[in-house]
Amino acid sequence: MKRKLRVLLVIMFGMYASGSMAQDVRITEDMETASFSVAGRDYTIARDQDTTNRLTGDLTRTSRPCPDFCIQPMRAAPGVRTLGELEVISFLEEEVSPGRGLLVDARSPGAFAAAAVPGAVNVPLEVVLEENPYRGQIFEALGGRPDGIGFDFGAGLQLVIYGDGPWSSEAADMIRELVDAGYPAANLGYYRGGMQSWQGLGLTVADTASGG
C-alpha cells in the first residue's frame, strides 16, 4: 500500500512539475496574440512558443563597420515619435487595419520578401529620394497632393517606418526625406528596433515571397 502511494505521489508530482514548468510565451501578461486585417487579409501576431529558439543568420551579428552600419539615434527627426513593439502592434490594429495608416518596410525588396512584420508594405528608401523620377507617384499614394511647388500632405496617411535594426539607417533616412518634402512629423513614427528586435522577441514574421 505504501509503495503504491509513493508511486502515485511521484506521478502526481511529475504532472504538477511539468504543468508548472510549461511556458506560455505571451506578448504581454494580458495579451496572448494580436489579430487584425489589412486589405482583406487576416493576420495574427504571436510569439514563438519554443523557449529554446535562438536567432540565426545575419541579424545575430553584433558588429558591423560604421559607416555604413552606424547606430541610429533614438529619435529620427524632431516631432517624430519612436515606437516599440507593442506600439507597432497597436498601430497595426488601430490605424493600418481600418486604412488610416501604413506600416512601411524601408528595406530592399529582397530583404522584405525573406521576412517582414505582418501587415507591412515594402517602400524601399530609394523610391522616396529626390533623384527618383517617380517619387511624386509614391507621394500621391501616401496621400500627398501636388500643389504647384511640391506636395501638400495635409491628407497624408499615418506612417510607421522600420528597417533592419538600430544599426540600419534606411528607416531614419526615409523619415528625414519625408519631413524635408513636407510630410508632417506628427504623421510619422519610427520603429527603431526593426526586424532585429522584432525577431529577437520571437514575434510572428511574414514570409512575403510565399505569401505567408
Solvent accessible surface area in square Angstrom, and as a share of the most:
residue,aa,sasa,rsa
1,M,189,0.84
2,K,156,0.66
3,R,172,0.63
4,K,150,0.64
5,L,92,0.46
6,R,143,0.52
7,V,68,0.39
8,L,93,0.46
9,L,95,0.47
10,V,105,0.60
11,I,93,0.47
12,M,106,0.47
13,F,138,0.58
14,G,37,0.36
15,M,135,0.60
16,Y,155,0.59
17,A,30,0.23
18,S,73,0.47
19,G,49,0.47
20,S,70,0.45
21,M,144,0.64
22,A,75,0.58
23,Q,123,0.54
24,D,83,0.43
25,V,26,0.15
26,R,79,0.29
27,I,21,0.11
28,T,43,0.25
29,E,155,0.69
30,D,131,0.68
31,M,56,0.25
32,E,91,0.41
33,T,61,0.36
34,A,4,0.03
35,S,74,0.48
36,F,15,0.06
37,S,44,0.28
38,V,25,0.14
39,A,109,0.85
40,G,79,0.76
41,R,99,0.36
42,D,113,0.59
43,Y,37,0.14
44,T,71,0.41
45,I,0,0.00
46,A,27,0.21
47,R,72,0.26
48,D,63,0.32
49,Q,95,0.42
50,D,78,0.40
51,T,75,0.44
52,T,101,0.58
53,N,73,0.38
54,R,172,0.63
55,L,59,0.29
56,T,116,0.68
57,G,55,0.53
58,D,80,0.41
59,L,24,0.12
60,T,63,0.36
61,R,110,0.40
62,T,133,0.77
63,S,91,0.58
64,R,27,0.10
65,P,93,0.58
66,C,79,0.47
67,P,112,0.70
68,D,115,0.59
69,F,89,0.37
70,C,38,0.23
71,I,142,0.72
72,Q,16,0.07
73,P,73,0.46
74,M,121,0.54
75,R,144,0.53
76,A,5,0.04
77,A,9,0.07
78,P,102,0.64
79,G,54,0.52
80,V,5,0.03
81,R,96,0.35
82,T,49,0.28
83,L,17,0.09
84,G,27,0.26
85,E,33,0.15
86,L,83,0.41
87,E,91,0.41
88,V,0,0.00
89,I,1,0.00
90,S,43,0.28
91,F,11,0.05
92,L,0,0.00
93,E,62,0.28
94,E,103,0.46
95,E,47,0.21
96,V,6,0.03
97,S,40,0.26
98,P,71,0.44
99,G,52,0.50
100,R,131,0.48
101,G,3,0.03
102,L,43,0.21
103,L,0,0.00
104,V,2,0.01
105,D,0,0.00
106,A,1,0.01
107,R,13,0.05
108,S,60,0.39
109,P,85,0.54
110,G,53,0.51
111,A,32,0.25
112,F,30,0.12
113,A,30,0.23
114,A,73,0.56
115,A,19,0.15
116,A,0,0.00
117,V,2,0.01
118,P,3,0.02
119,G,6,0.06
120,A,15,0.12
121,V,53,0.30
122,N,39,0.20
123,V,20,0.12
124,P,22,0.14
125,L,25,0.12
126,E,109,0.49
127,V,40,0.23
128,V,1,0.00
129,L,40,0.20
130,E,135,0.61
131,E,135,0.61
132,N,28,0.14
133,P,114,0.72
134,Y,135,0.51
135,R,45,0.16
136,G,23,0.22
137,Q,116,0.52
138,I,47,0.24
139,F,3,0.01
140,E,93,0.41
141,A,76,0.59
142,L,9,0.05
143,G,21,0.21
144,G,5,0.05
145,R,159,0.58
146,P,84,0.53
147,D,80,0.41
148,G,83,0.80
149,I,173,0.88
150,G,34,0.32
151,F,47,0.19
152,D,75,0.39
153,F,6,0.02
154,G,67,0.64
155,A,62,0.48
156,G,10,0.10
157,L,45,0.22
158,Q,51,0.23
159,L,1,0.00
160,V,0,0.00
161,I,0,0.00
162,Y,0,0.00
163,G,4,0.04
164,D,29,0.15
165,G,3,0.03
166,P,32,0.20
167,W,29,0.10
168,S,7,0.05
169,S,35,0.23
170,E,42,0.19
171,A,2,0.02
172,A,0,0.00
173,D,44,0.23
174,M,2,0.01
175,I,0,0.00
176,R,85,0.31
177,E,49,0.22
178,L,1,0.00
179,V,47,0.27
180,D,124,0.64
181,A,27,0.21
182,G,46,0.44
183,Y,4,0.02
184,P,47,0.29
185,A,24,0.19
186,A,78,0.61
187,N,23,0.12
188,L,0,0.00
189,G,0,0.00
190,Y,3,0.01
191,Y,1,0.00
192,R,48,0.17
193,G,13,0.12
194,G,0,0.00
195,M,1,0.00
196,Q,38,0.17
197,S,35,0.23
198,W,0,0.00
199,Q,50,0.22
200,G,48,0.46
201,L,78,0.39
202,G,18,0.18
203,L,9,0.05
204,T,49,0.29
205,V,51,0.29
206,A,6,0.05
207,D,60,0.31
208,T,45,0.26
209,A,79,0.61
210,S,87,0.56
211,G,43,0.42
212,G,50,0.48
